[in-house]
Amino acid sequence: MPYVSVARYGKDNVRVLKVSRDAGTGVQTVAEMTIRCLIEGDIEASYTGADNSSVVATDSIKNTIYILAKQHRVHPPELFASILSTHFIQKYSHIHVADVDIVTHRWLRMDIDGKPHPHSFIKDAGETRNVHVHAKRQDGIAIASSIVGLSLLKSTGSAFSGFVRDEFTTLPESWDRILATDVDASWKWSKFADLEAVEQSAAKFDAAWESARCITLEMFAQDDSPSVQNTMYKMCQRILNAIPDTQSVAYVLPNKHNFELDLSWHGGIQNTGKQAEIYVPQTCPNGLIKCEVSRS
C-alpha cells in the first residue's frame, strides 16, 4: 500500500532587505537575502486525507521570516538561519524538522573621494554568500556555509596533460592554458547542540568565510596548477586546516573553456600556442569537476 515517505513544504524566494542604522555615527548597513524555509513533521494527513489542520500556511512562514528579521540580527546568516529553523520546531509541536537556505547578496560600500560612504552601496551581482541550516528536534543544528558564483580567471599558470588517450580522444595536452571558473565552495560545520551553541559561535562564521574566500583566491592565483582536480584538493586541505570546527570542505568548479582561434588563414597571422592572444569563450559544453575532502 502506498504511503507518504517524505513530505515537506514551505516558502521559497522570500526577498528581504534589512537596513541597520547607527544613530551615533550616521553609518548604515544593508543586508539583502533570498530565503527558503521548508518544514517537516506530522503533516501526512494534509496529503492523504485533505486534512489541513496541521498545515502552517506558507504565507505565515513568509510573515514569520519578516518578523524575525525585524526582531533579530540577520548577520551572520548562519545565526539568522538557525534562529528561523529553531523557531518553527519550537513554535509548533508537530513540526520536527526545518530547513532554511539563505542566499546573501553582496552590497559593497561605495568609496567617495577616497572615503567609505555612510549609506551608499554597489551591488556585486555575481558572487553570493549562502547558508543551509537543518534543524531537527532533539538532534541539533547542522550548518553548511558556502561561497557561490565567484568568477575567476587566470591567463597562465594552468596545465593539463598525462590524461587517458584512446580512440575517443581529440583534446591535445596543454602546459599553459587559460583557467576560468565560477567557484562554488562549501564547508560543513560540526553539529551544534542547539541555538545557544550557534549564538556562542557567531563570531566564527564571518572569520571562516573570509578565510575560505582568501584561500580560494590565493590558491587559484598562485598555484602552478597541473589540473583543476589537484588545485581544488589543495584548497580543501587549507580550509580544513584554517577552520578547525569544520568537518568537510567541497568545491564544484566548472571549467569554463576559452579556445584558441586559428587565424593563419588571414595572411598567415599566428594566434596559436605561444602566439595566442585572441580566444573564443565557450558557453557549453563545459567540464565540471567536484571534490569533497573530509577529516579522518
BADOLUM-92706 format. One line per 10 residues: number of its first residue (from 1); their letters; for each residue x, y, z of N, C-alpha, C. Coordinates in steps of 0.1 Angstrom, whole numbers, plus 5000, padded with zeros to 4 digits. Layout:
BADOLUM-92706
NUM> a> X/Y/Z/X/Y/Z/X/Y/Z | ...
//
This chain:
BADOLUM-92706
1> mpyvsvaryg> 5008/4988/5000/5000/5000/5000/5009/5012/5000 | 5006/5022/4992/5014/5034/4991/5013/5042/5004 | 5024/5049/5007/5024/5058/5019/5033/5070/5016 | 5031/5080/5024/5040/5092/5022/5053/5090/5029 | 5064/5088/5022/5077/5085/5028/5084/5098/5031 | 5082/5108/5023/5088/5121/5026/5078/5132/5022 | 5077/5142/5031/5068/5153/5028/5074/5165/5035 | 5075/5176/5027/5080/5189/5033/5074/5200/5024 | 5072/5211/5030/5067/5222/5022/5072/5235/5029 | 5069/5247/5023/5073/5259/5029/5072/5271/5019
11> kdnvrvlkvs> 5080/5281/5022/5080/5293/5013/5094/5294/5007 | 5094/5297/4994/5107/5299/4987/5108/5313/4981 | 5120/5318/4978/5122/5331/4972/5116/5342/4980 | 5118/5342/4993/5113/5353/5001/5125/5363/5001 | 5122/5375/4996/5132/5386/4995/5131/5395/5007 | 5143/5397/5013/5143/5406/5025/5155/5415/5023 | 5153/5428/5025/5164/5438/5026/5162/5445/5040 | 5173/5443/5048/5173/5450/5061/5183/5461/5062 | 5179/5473/5066/5187/5484/5068/5189/5486/5083 | 5202/5486/5087/5205/5489/5101/5212/5502/5102
21> rdagtgvqtv> 5208/5510/5112/5212/5524/5113/5219/5527/5126 | 5230/5533/5126/5238/5537/5138/5235/5552/5140 | 5226/5555/5150/5222/5568/5152/5234/5577/5156 | 5244/5571/5163/5255/5579/5167/5264/5584/5156 | 5267/5575/5147/5277/5578/5136/5270/5582/5123 | 5258/5578/5121/5251/5580/5109/5254/5570/5098 | 5262/5560/5102/5266/5549/5093/5255/5539/5092 | 5251/5535/5080/5241/5525/5078/5246/5513/5071 | 5241/5501/5073/5245/5489/5066/5232/5483/5060 | 5234/5475/5049/5223/5468/5043/5226/5454/5042
31> aemtirclie> 5216/5445/5043/5217/5431/5041/5205/5426/5033 | 5208/5421/5021/5198/5416/5012/5199/5401/5011 | 5187/5394/5013/5187/5380/5014/5176/5374/5005 | 5178/5363/5000/5167/5355/4994/5166/5342/5003 | 5154/5339/5008/5153/5328/5018/5143/5318/5014 | 5147/5305/5017/5138/5294/5015/5136/5287/5029 | 5124/5284/5033/5122/5277/5045/5112/5266/5043 | 5116/5254/5045/5108/5242/5044/5107/5234/5057 | 5095/5230/5060/5093/5223/5073/5087/5209/5071 | 5090/5200/5080/5085/5186/5080/5079/5182/5094
41> gdieasytga> 5071/5172/5094/5066/5168/5107/5054/5159/5105 | 5044/5160/5114/5032/5151/5113/5022/5158/5105 | 5024/5158/5092/5016/5165/5082/5010/5156/5071 | 5012/5143/5073/5008/5134/5062/4993/5135/5058 | 4985/5138/5068/4970/5138/5066/4966/5149/5056 | 4975/5160/5055/4971/5170/5046/4973/5165/5032 | 4982/5156/5030/4984/5150/5016/4974/5138/5014 | 4972/5130/5023/4965/5117/5021/4950/5119/5024 | 4946/5128/5033/4932/5129/5037/4926/5143/5035 | 4933/5152/5028/4928/5165/5026/4925/5172/5040
51> dnssvvatds> 4932/5169/5050/4930/5175/5063/4941/5185/5066 | 4937/5198/5065/4947/5209/5066/4949/5214/5080 | 4944/5206/5090/4945/5211/5104/4959/5212/5109 | 4969/5205/5103/4983/5205/5107/4991/5215/5099 | 4985/5221/5089/4993/5229/5079/4995/5244/5085 | 5008/5247/5086/5011/5261/5089/5012/5267/5075 | 5004/5277/5072/5003/5282/5059/5016/5288/5054 | 5020/5286/5041/5032/5292/5037/5033/5307/5038 | 5021/5313/5037/5020/5328/5039/5024/5331/5053 | 5021/5323/5063/5025/5325/5077/5040/5323/5078
61> ikntiyilak> 5046/5314/5071/5060/5312/5071/5067/5324/5066 | 5062/5330/5055/5068/5342/5049/5067/5353/5060 | 5056/5355/5066/5054/5366/5076/5063/5364/5088 | 5066/5351/5092/5075/5348/5103/5089/5353/5099 | 5093/5350/5087/5106/5354/5082/5108/5369/5084 | 5098/5377/5079/5099/5392/5080/5099/5396/5095 | 5091/5390/5104/5090/5395/5117/5103/5391/5125 | 5108/5379/5123/5121/5376/5130/5133/5384/5124 | 5132/5388/5112/5143/5396/5106/5142/5410/5113 | 5131/5415/5116/5129/5427/5123/5134/5426/5138
71> qhrvhppelf> 5131/5415/5144/5134/5413/5158/5148/5409/5162 | 5155/5403/5152/5168/5397/5154/5179/5403/5144 | 5191/5401/5147/5202/5404/5138/5201/5394/5127 | 5204/5398/5115/5204/5389/5103/5218/5385/5099 | 5228/5390/5106/5242/5387/5102/5249/5382/5115 | 5257/5372/5114/5259/5364/5102/5247/5355/5098 | 5246/5352/5085/5234/5344/5080/5233/5331/5087 | 5244/5325/5091/5244/5312/5098/5235/5313/5111 | 5237/5324/5118/5229/5326/5130/5214/5328/5127 | 5212/5337/5117/5198/5340/5114/5190/5328/5109
81> asilsthfiq> 5197/5320/5101/5190/5308/5096/5188/5298/5107 | 5196/5298/5117/5194/5289/5129/5183/5294/5138 | 5182/5308/5139/5170/5314/5146/5157/5310/5139 | 5157/5311/5126/5144/5307/5119/5141/5293/5120 | 5151/5284/5118/5148/5270/5118/5143/5265/5133 | 5150/5271/5143/5147/5267/5157/5133/5272/5160 | 5129/5284/5155/5116/5289/5158/5105/5279/5154 | 5106/5274/5142/5095/5265/5137/5093/5252/5145 | 5104/5246/5149/5103/5234/5157/5100/5236/5171 | 5102/5249/5176/5098/5252/5190/5084/5257/5190
91> kyshihvadv> 5080/5264/5180/5066/5270/5180/5055/5260/5178 | 5058/5250/5169/5048/5240/5165/5052/5226/5169 | 5045/5220/5179/5049/5207/5184/5049/5196/5174 | 5041/5197/5163/5040/5187/5153/5050/5188/5142 | 5058/5199/5143/5069/5201/5133/5082/5197/5139 | 5089/5188/5132/5101/5182/5138/5114/5186/5131 | 5112/5191/5118/5124/5194/5110/5122/5207/5103 | 5132/5216/5103/5131/5228/5095/5144/5230/5087 | 5143/5232/5074/5155/5235/5066/5154/5249/5061 | 5164/5257/5063/5164/5271/5059/5177/5273/5050
101> divthrwlrm> 5174/5279/5039/5185/5283/5030/5185/5298/5028 | 5196/5305/5030/5197/5319/5029/5208/5322/5018 | 5204/5330/5008/5214/5335/4999/5216/5350/5002 | 5228/5354/5006/5231/5368/5009/5237/5374/4997 | 5231/5384/4992/5236/5392/4980/5245/5403/4985 | 5256/5404/4978/5267/5413/4983/5265/5427/4979 | 5263/5436/4989/5263/5450/4986/5276/5456/4992 | 5284/5462/4984/5297/5468/4988/5296/5483/4990 | 5302/5487/5001/5301/5502/5004/5309/5510/4994 | 5302/5521/4989/5309/5530/4980/5321/5537/4986
111> didgkphphs> 5331/5540/4979/5342/5549/4983/5340/5562/4975 | 5338/5573/4982/5336/5586/4975/5347/5595/4980 | 5355/5600/4971/5367/5609/4974/5376/5602/4984 | 5378/5588/4982/5387/5581/4990/5382/5577/5003 | 5369/5579/5006/5364/5576/5019/5351/5567/5018 | 5349/5557/5027/5337/5549/5026/5325/5558/5029 | 5315/5557/5020/5303/5565/5022/5294/5558/5032 | 5287/5566/5041/5279/5560/5052/5267/5553/5048 | 5261/5555/5036/5249/5549/5033/5246/5546/5018 | 5257/5545/5010/5256/5542/4996/5264/5530/4993
121> fikdagetrn> 5259/5521/4983/5264/5508/4981/5264/5505/4966 | 5273/5495/4962/5274/5490/4949/5271/5475/4950 | 5263/5469/4941/5259/5455/4942/5269/5447/4934 | 5274/5436/4941/5282/5426/4934/5272/5416/4928 | 5269/5417/4916/5257/5409/4910/5260/5394/4909 | 5273/5390/4910/5276/5376/4907/5277/5368/4920 | 5287/5371/4928/5290/5362/4940/5280/5364/4951 | 5276/5353/4958/5268/5353/4969/5273/5345/4980 | 5269/5348/4992/5273/5340/5004/5260/5332/5008 | 5262/5319/5008/5250/5310/5010/5251/5302/5023
131> vhvhakrqdg> 5240/5299/5029/5240/5291/5041/5228/5281/5040 | 5231/5269/5044/5220/5259/5046/5220/5254/5061 | 5208/5255/5067/5207/5250/5081/5196/5240/5082 | 5199/5229/5088/5190/5218/5090/5188/5216/5105 | 5177/5219/5110/5174/5218/5125/5164/5207/5127 | 5167/5197/5135/5158/5186/5138/5156/5184/5153 | 5144/5182/5157/5140/5181/5171/5149/5171/5178 | 5155/5174/5188/5164/5165/5196/5176/5160/5189 | 5179/5167/5178/5191/5162/5170/5201/5173/5166 | 5198/5185/5172/5208/5196/5170/5206/5203/5157
141> iaiassivgl> 5216/5212/5154/5215/5220/5142/5228/5218/5133 | 5225/5214/5121/5236/5212/5111/5237/5224/5102 | 5249/5229/5100/5251/5242/5092/5261/5239/5081 | 5258/5243/5069/5268/5243/5058/5269/5258/5053 | 5281/5263/5052/5283/5276/5046/5289/5275/5032 | 5287/5285/5024/5293/5284/5011/5295/5298/5004 | 5304/5297/4994/5307/5308/4985/5302/5303/4972 | 5293/5311/4965/5287/5307/4952/5289/5318/4942 | 5293/5314/4930/5293/5323/4919/5305/5333/4919 | 5316/5329/4925/5328/5337/4925/5335/5334/4912
151> sllkstgsaf> 5334/5344/4902/5340/5341/4889/5355/5345/4889 | 5363/5335/4885/5378/5337/4885/5384/5333/4871 | 5394/5340/4867/5401/5337/4855/5416/5340/4857 | 5425/5331/4853/5439/5335/4851/5444/5331/4838 | 5452/5339/4832/5456/5337/4818/5468/5328/4816 | 5474/5324/4827/5485/5314/4826/5486/5307/4839 | 5496/5298/4840/5498/5290/4853/5488/5279/4855 | 5483/5273/4844/5474/5262/4844/5478/5252/4833 | 5478/5239/4836/5482/5229/4826/5473/5217/4827 | 5473/5209/4817/5465/5196/4818/5472/5186/4808
161> sgfvrdeftt> 5478/5176/4813/5485/5166/4805/5485/5153/4812 | 5489/5143/4804/5490/5129/4810/5477/5122/4812 | 5467/5127/4807/5453/5120/4808/5452/5109/4799 | 5441/5101/4801/5439/5089/4792/5437/5093/4778 | 5444/5086/4769/5443/5088/4755/5439/5075/4748 | 5428/5076/4741/5423/5064/4734/5416/5068/4721 | 5408/5059/4715/5402/5062/4702/5392/5073/4703 | 5388/5077/4715/5378/5088/4717/5384/5102/4720 | 5397/5102/4720/5404/5114/4725/5408/5123/4713 | 5404/5136/4714/5409/5146/4704/5416/5157/4711
171> lpeswdrila> 5414/5159/4724/5419/5170/4732/5435/5169/4733 | 5442/5180/4728/5456/5180/4730/5460/5183/4744 | 5472/5178/4748/5478/5182/4760/5482/5197/4760 | 5481/5203/4772/5484/5217/4774/5493/5219/4786 | 5504/5227/4784/5512/5230/4795/5511/5245/4799 | 5502/5252/4792/5500/5266/4796/5486/5270/4789 | 5477/5272/4798/5463/5275/4792/5456/5285/4802 | 5445/5291/4796/5436/5299/4805/5428/5290/4814 | 5427/5294/4826/5418/5287/4836/5408/5297/4841 | 5395/5293/4838/5384/5302/4842/5373/5293/4848
181> tdvdaswkws> 5367/5298/4859/5357/5290/4866/5347/5299/4874 | 5336/5294/4878/5327/5300/4888/5327/5292/4900 | 5334/5297/4911/5336/5289/4923/5323/5286/4931 | 5321/5274/4934/5311/5270/4944/5319/5262/4955 | 5322/5269/4966/5329/5263/4977/5320/5262/4990 | 5320/5251/4996/5312/5249/5008/5319/5242/5019 | 5316/5245/5031/5322/5238/5043/5311/5235/5053 | 5311/5222/5058/5302/5218/5068/5308/5219/5082 | 5300/5225/5091/5304/5227/5105/5301/5214/5113 | 5309/5212/5123/5305/5202/5133/5291/5206/5139
191> kfadleaveq> 5283/5196/5141/5269/5198/5145/5268/5206/5158 | 5259/5216/5159/5256/5224/5171/5245/5218/5179 | 5246/5218/5192/5236/5211/5200/5223/5219/5200 | 5223/5232/5199/5211/5240/5199/5214/5254/5195 | 5204/5263/5195/5206/5276/5191/5216/5284/5199 | 5216/5281/5212/5226/5288/5221/5240/5285/5217 | 5243/5273/5213/5256/5269/5208/5260/5276/5195 | 5250/5278/5186/5252/5286/5174/5256/5301/5178 | 5248/5306/5187/5250/5320/5191/5264/5322/5197 | 5269/5312/5205/5282/5313/5211/5293/5313/5200
201> saakfdaawe> 5290/5307/5189/5300/5306/5178/5298/5316/5167 | 5289/5326/5169/5285/5335/5159/5297/5342/5152 | 5307/5346/5161/5319/5353/5156/5327/5345/5146 | 5326/5332/5147/5334/5323/5139/5330/5323/5124 | 5317/5326/5122/5312/5324/5108/5318/5334/5098 | 5319/5347/5102/5324/5357/5093/5339/5354/5091 | 5346/5351/5101/5361/5348/5100/5363/5336/5091 | 5355/5326/5092/5356/5314/5084/5353/5317/5069 | 5343/5325/5066/5340/5329/5053/5352/5337/5047 | 5357/5347/5054/5368/5355/5049/5380/5346/5047
211> sarcitlemf> 5383/5336/5056/5394/5327/5054/5393/5319/5042 | 5381/5313/5040/5378/5304/5029/5379/5311/5015 | 5374/5324/5015/5375/5332/5003/5389/5335/5000 | 5397/5339/5010/5411/5343/5008/5419/5331/5003 | 5417/5320/5009/5424/5308/5005/5421/5304/4990 | 5408/5305/4987/5404/5302/4973/5411/5312/4963 | 5411/5324/4966/5418/5334/4957/5433/5332/4956 | 5439/5330/4968/5454/5328/4968/5458/5315/4960 | 5451/5304/4963/5455/5291/4957/5452/5292/4942 | 5441/5298/4938/5438/5299/4924/5449/5307/4916
221> aqddspsvqn> 5453/5318/4922/5462/5327/4916/5476/5322/4916 | 5480/5316/4927/5494/5313/4930/5498/5298/4926 | 5489/5289/4926/5492/5275/4924/5496/5273/4909 | 5507/5267/4906/5511/5263/4893/5503/5250/4890 | 5491/5252/4885/5481/5241/4885/5484/5230/4875 | 5486/5218/4879/5487/5207/4869/5473/5202/4865 | 5463/5206/4872/5449/5202/4869/5440/5209/4879 | 5427/5211/4875/5417/5217/4884/5416/5208/4896 | 5416/5194/4894/5414/5185/4904/5424/5187/4916 | 5437/5189/4912/5447/5190/4922/5447/5203/4929
231> tmykmcqril> 5443/5214/4922/5443/5227/4928/5431/5227/4938 | 5419/5222/4935/5408/5222/4944/5411/5214/4956 | 5418/5203/4955/5421/5195/4966/5430/5203/4976 | 5440/5210/4971/5448/5218/4979/5440/5229/4986 | 5430/5235/4979/5421/5245/4986/5414/5238/4998 | 5408/5226/4995/5401/5219/5006/5410/5217/5018 | 5422/5212/5016/5432/5210/5027/5434/5222/5035 | 5437/5233/5028/5440/5245/5035/5428/5251/5043 | 5416/5249/5038/5404/5254/5046/5402/5245/5058 | 5404/5232/5057/5402/5224/5068/5412/5227/5079
241> naipdtqsva> 5425/5231/5075/5435/5235/5085/5432/5248/5091 | 5426/5257/5083/5423/5271/5088/5411/5272/5097 | 5401/5263/5095/5388/5264/5102/5387/5251/5110 | 5391/5250/5122/5391/5237/5129/5378/5231/5132 | 5367/5239/5132/5354/5234/5135/5346/5229/5124 | 5353/5228/5112/5346/5222/5100/5349/5207/5099 | 5340/5200/5094/5341/5185/5092/5345/5181/5078 | 5341/5190/5068/5344/5187/5054/5344/5200/5046 | 5351/5199/5035/5350/5211/5025/5348/5205/5011 | 5340/5212/5003/5337/5207/4990/5338/5219/4980
251> yvlpnkhnfe> 5343/5215/4968/5343/5225/4957/5336/5219/4945 | 5329/5228/4938/5324/5225/4925/5329/5235/4915 | 5337/5231/4906/5344/5241/4897/5341/5237/4882 | 5332/5244/4876/5331/5243/4861/5343/5248/4854 | 5348/5241/4844/5359/5245/4836/5354/5253/4824 | 5354/5266/4825/5348/5275/4815/5359/5277/4804 | 5357/5270/4793/5368/5269/4783/5369/5282/4775 | 5381/5286/4772/5384/5297/4762/5394/5291/4752 | 5389/5289/4740/5396/5281/4730/5405/5291/4721 | 5417/5286/4718/5425/5294/4708/5418/5294/4695
261> ldlswhggiq> 5421/5305/4687/5415/5306/4674/5426/5307/4664 | 5425/5298/4654/5435/5297/4643/5431/5308/4633 | 5440/5318/4632/5438/5329/4622/5448/5329/4611 | 5455/5317/4609/5465/5316/4599/5459/5318/4585 | 5446/5316/4583/5440/5317/4570/5440/5332/4565 | 5443/5341/4574/5443/5355/4571/5457/5361/4571 | 5464/5359/4560/5477/5365/4558/5487/5358/4567 | 5485/5346/4572/5494/5339/4580/5495/5344/4594 | 5485/5351/4599/5485/5356/4613/5487/5344/4623 | 5497/5345/4632/5500/5335/4642/5492/5337/4655
271> ntgkqaeiyv> 5483/5328/4658/5474/5331/4670/5472/5317/4678 | 5482/5308/4677/5481/5296/4685/5494/5294/4693 | 5493/5285/4703/5504/5283/4711/5509/5295/4718 | 5522/5298/4718/5528/5309/4725/5524/5323/4718 | 5519/5322/4706/5515/5334/4699/5500/5338/4701 | 5493/5329/4709/5478/5331/4711/5476/5343/4719 | 5467/5352/4714/5462/5364/4721/5447/5365/4720 | 5441/5360/4710/5426/5360/4708/5421/5347/4711 | 5411/5346/4720/5405/5334/4724/5390/5335/4722 | 5383/5324/4721/5368/5324/4720/5362/5318/4732
281> pqtcpnglik> 5356/5325/4741/5349/5320/4753/5338/5310/4749 | 5337/5299/4756/5327/5289/4753/5316/5289/4764 | 5304/5287/4760/5293/5286/4770/5290/5272/4773 | 5289/5263/4764/5287/5249/4766/5291/5240/4754 | 5295/5228/4756/5296/5221/4769/5308/5226/4777 | 5308/5223/4790/5320/5227/4798/5323/5215/4807 | 5336/5215/4811/5340/5205/4822/5334/5208/4835 | 5331/5199/4843/5326/5201/4857/5333/5191/4866 | 5340/5197/4876/5349/5190/4885/5344/5192/4899 | 5342/5181/4907/5338/5182/4920/5347/5175/4930
291> cevsrs> 5348/5179/4942/5357/5173/4952/5352/5176/4966 | 5351/5166/4974/5349/5168/4989/5360/5162/4997 | 5365/5169/5006/5376/5164/5014/5371/5165/5029 | 5372/5154/5036/5367/5153/5050/5379/5149/5059 | 5377/5153/5072/5386/5149/5082/5386/5134/5084 | 5398/5129/5088/5399/5114/5090/5390/5111/5102
//
